[in-house]
Amino acid sequence: MNLSISKEQILGGLQAVQNIVSGRTTLPILSNVLLKAEKGRVELTATDLDVTIACSVEAEVKKAGATTMPVKKLFGIVRELNGNDIDIETDDKNISSVRCGPSFYKINGLAAEEFPPLPAFKDDKKVTLQQENVKAMLGKTVFAVSTDESRYVLNGIFVSLKDNKMTMVATDGRRLALVDEEVDIAEKSSGEFIIPAKAVTELNRLLQDKGEIEIKFGENQASFSLKDEKDFSILLITKLIEGNYPNYRQVIPAETKERIPLGREEFLQALRRAEIMTSEKANSVKLAFGKNSLAITANSPEVGEARENLAVNYKGKELAIAFNPRYLIDPLAALTEDEVFFELIDELSPGVLKINGPFLYVVMPMRLS
């Protein structure tokens, strides 16, 4: 293999793929990036066997070929190089020479054949969306993903594709976030799957504000193909979480008694200030709704007390309900709307946070001490 590539192109490609490589792997090949050069492009691929990321960038390919190199070492060298044009040449023993201006490196690699092959996907199960829409949907749900590994089906985002609608859901059993997006879905492309949290994190990092994303899925794997403005094309492939996602519809209250409009930013800042006065033992804030007022209080014996008063449009009977403040701060911080609506039934029933749009968030209350 012999090629010339600009620092910007190879650095962009390495930045896209190197995150998922773990420093503690028993298989040496999993510490390496696969470089495959042909027809004016180089494809860089890294994997941890659960998530695989491939990024294709422009290069001047003098001799097509493939090899693998330790990704962290290659990234470290490229990042520090002074020039812009980098020449890479690999011999038949997978030793690569890297030249840039006065700098010269030799890197010992492993054969490309040792690298795990990419799975193939059929063309029938697929859907195409705008990247910014998918990024927004992930942002409105990812904070509710469970980290409790004993309930592994909740350790990811549930995706449903049917009736020309894409739905994403995340829950940890104490709260649930749901968002919809209208999208063209062919009958044969409808289906459901659960994307694991690690793949969601990587996808969130790679998604841009422009460009399209094509999602394909099979029995136990899904692929996300991204095209961006810089002529980078990125492919993320992940194993899916196997198992049945719980019936999330049954935890959404059918009807609520009070619907209170709130300024999102004002409500968020008041909760953040009140949260400072909570502790591990007393981790709740009380929301007391009275005529046109909301009092937010936090009280923990070992820390002290906080009280915040907001003017709100509330005409119902007096109502006090307590929540874990973090469970209200997370969705409010992820949203961008100026106004949110808080729907309540009574002190013991779940609260529902909504916006003027296809998003809802259900949160369980805490006992008032």
Secondary structure, DSSP 8 states (H G I E B T S, - for coil): -EEEEEHHHHHHHHHHHGGG--S--SSGGGGEEEEEEETTEEEEEEE-SSEEEEEEEE-EEEE-EEEEEEHHHHHHHHHH--SSEEEEEE-TTSEEEEEETTEEEEEE-B-GGGS-------SSSEEEEEHHHHHHHHHTTGGG----GGGGGGSEEEEEEETTEEEEEEE-SSEEEEEEEE----GGG-EEEEEEHHHHHHHHHH--SSSEEEEEE-SSEEEEEEE-TTS-EEEEEEE---S----GGGGS-S--SEEEEEEHHHHHHHHHHHHTT--SSS--EEEEEETTEEEEEEEETTTEEEEEEEE----S--EEEEE-HHHHHHHHHH---SEEEEEE--TTS-EEEE-SSSEEEEE--B---
